[in-house]
Amino acid sequence: MRTTAAHIVEQINGKIAAADLDEIINTNGLFKGRLGLLVYYFYSYKFSPSQQFLDGMERMLAIIFDEVNEGSEQFLRNASYADGLSGLGIVLTELINEGILDETYLMQLDDLDDVMYENCITFINHENFDFFHGAFGIVRYFEVRGKKDHLKRIIHLLSTKAYNSGTEADIFNNSVHDEYVTGCNFGIAHGIPGFLLILLNLYEQDIEKEYCKKLLEDGLDYLISFRNQANGISPLVNFPYNIYNEAAGARKVHVNTRLAYCNSDLGITFLLLRAAKTLDNSRYEDLAMEIGDCCTQRTNFDLTGVEDYHFCHGAAGVAQLYTRIAGLCGRSIFTDAYEHWINRTISSLEQDMQLEDISNVKLSFLHGWPGAVLAVYGYLNPELKAWDKFFLLS
């Protein structure tokens, strides 16, 4: 399979190199645009140093900065991680830390900090805590940038908002006009696991530890309280997708069997293992093993919904979660699951190579080739897994 994987990577890199990217891509965002390709080029160069990847990075940076300087790009008016400024800031910080960009770019990022902070406060006040599209994407930006003063103020606001409302659960519920995101969401991308993974990072960095610890412990207890509320869909499915109140006041429990980076059980397993080690609480590890064991038994379409290689809701994201879970607990059952899902990723990519079209979706970090290729790089060279920091997995 490694020979096949290396061949598939070569084919995809060749197709991207031959594509008219200016014609296909018209946005600069991290998950659907040029920033995602920039990350792909950077880690491709680490995997196989080649001038084509350096040229690709230079091209993406030139277009992004031209549009930033002209003020014409929509993402300048968007603070979100997935599509806007916080994603830009995190990618630029990574390139500065890696020596690709010099530190003069830090001054440009400093100019964004007050704008980002005000946007974060607005998101919190409107109860949009989403990692991809709301407050916690900006919290992640300040974490990566090491902006402790901003983070302290944000954590105090989160804590005040949680405990002044009469129930700490309120801080973890989204009030947004999207039935898949609103309420109590159980996925890393939009819900409680993403929020808590970022709070774990802050706790580990000694940033307002007592505040973070209380929010973490209350958030984890709140999350765990919903276990086994998947309405009998399957004994192997532990958590719903999200729970929210409908306009008429009825409580809606949204359930599906999807196994994915963006959805419930596998991300919660990863979160609980992280929490067990950071907070020194074996209860979290015991729960993680129970939930994770259920996940490993879910391999067919009916219990996973997986039919492609995508990172967000396909085989690549599942594989990447399993390799991180295996690294945290050392159990062979999860290493075996990783091998199963990375092989499925490679097979799905191989089938996709039979198609001739290259659309903007194919070039999406989240839903296309780049995220899946980076997962395969990590399979071929285990030292190249740090790219998943962009998804809170390292």
Secondary structure, 3 states (H helix, E strand, C coil): CHHHHHHHHHHHHHHHHHCCHHHHCCCCCCCCCHHHHHHHHHHHHHHCCCHHHHHHHHHHHHHHHHHHHHCCCHHHHCCCCCCCHHHHHHHHHHHHHCCCCCCHHHHHHHHHHHHHHHHHHHHHHCCCCCCCCCHHHHHHHHHHHCCHHHHHHHHHHHHHHHHHCCCHHHHHCECCCCCCCCEEECCCCCCHHHHHHHHHHHHHCCCCHHHHHHHHHHHHHHHHCCCCCCCCCCCCCCCCCEEEECCCCCEEEECCCCCECCECHHHHHHHHHHHHHHHCCHHHHHHHHHHHHHHHCCCCHHHHCCCCCCCCCCHHHHHHHHHHHHHHHCCHHHHHHHHHHHHHHHHHHHHHCCCCCCCCCCCCCCCCHHHHHHHHHHHHCCCCCHHHHHHCCC
